[in-house]
Amino acid sequence: MPSIATRVKQHRDRLRRAGLRPIQIWVPDTRAEGFLAECRKQSLLVASADKDDAELMEIMENALTDIEGWE
């Protein structure tokens, strides 16, 4: 059986032949201390800003009526 490194290389080569390329994405570490508190803080700020925006509420209501038949 080929080594893990060989299998990974073969898999990546197949993906490249299919026209794909690898990218690296950095995302917040959800395990980091303070992550949950920061999420709460930002969510409250957004909710507070959005609740008084009548135009946004209208857009969201219209969007909800446009999802019939989505799967």
C-alpha positions as CSV (number, residue, x, y, z in Angstrom):
1,M,0.0,0.0,0.0
2,P,1.4,3.5,-0.9
3,S,2.4,5.8,1.9
4,I,0.0,8.5,3.0
5,A,2.1,11.2,1.4
6,T,1.9,9.3,-1.9
7,R,-1.9,8.9,-1.7
8,V,-2.3,12.6,-0.8
9,K,-0.1,13.6,-3.8
10,Q,-2.0,11.4,-6.1
11,H,-5.3,12.8,-4.9
12,R,-4.1,16.4,-5.3
13,D,-2.8,15.6,-8.8
14,R,-6.2,14.2,-9.7
15,L,-7.9,17.4,-8.5
16,R,-5.4,19.6,-10.4
17,R,-6.1,17.6,-13.6
18,A,-9.8,18.3,-13.0
19,G,-9.0,22.0,-13.2
20,L,-8.9,22.7,-9.4
21,R,-6.2,24.3,-7.4
22,P,-5.5,24.3,-3.7
23,I,-6.0,27.3,-1.5
24,Q,-5.4,28.0,2.2
25,I,-8.1,29.6,4.2
26,W,-7.6,30.9,7.7
27,V,-10.6,31.1,10.0
28,P,-11.2,32.1,13.6
29,D,-10.3,29.5,16.1
30,T,-13.6,28.7,17.8
31,R,-11.7,27.1,20.7
32,A,-9.8,30.2,21.5
33,E,-10.5,31.9,24.9
34,G,-12.8,34.9,24.3
35,F,-14.3,33.6,21.1
36,L,-17.8,33.0,22.4
37,A,-17.8,36.4,24.2
38,E,-16.7,38.2,21.0
39,C,-19.4,36.4,19.0
40,R,-22.0,37.5,21.5
41,K,-20.7,41.1,21.4
42,Q,-20.8,41.3,17.6
43,S,-24.2,39.6,17.4
44,L,-25.7,42.1,19.8
45,L,-24.2,45.0,17.9
46,V,-25.6,43.7,14.6
47,A,-29.0,43.0,16.0
48,S,-29.2,46.4,17.6
49,A,-28.2,48.1,14.4
50,D,-30.6,46.0,12.3
51,K,-33.7,46.2,14.4
52,D,-34.2,49.9,13.6
53,D,-33.6,49.5,9.9
54,A,-37.0,49.4,8.3
55,E,-35.6,49.1,4.7
56,L,-33.5,46.0,5.7
57,M,-36.6,44.4,7.4
58,E,-38.6,44.9,4.1
59,I,-35.8,43.4,2.1
60,M,-35.6,40.4,4.4
61,E,-39.4,39.9,4.3
62,N,-39.3,40.0,0.5
63,A,-36.5,37.5,0.4
64,L,-38.5,35.1,2.6
65,T,-41.3,35.1,0.1
66,D,-38.9,34.3,-2.7
67,I,-37.6,31.0,-1.4
68,E,-40.6,28.8,-2.3
69,G,-39.5,25.7,-4.1
70,W,-35.9,25.9,-3.0
71,E,-34.3,22.7,-2.0
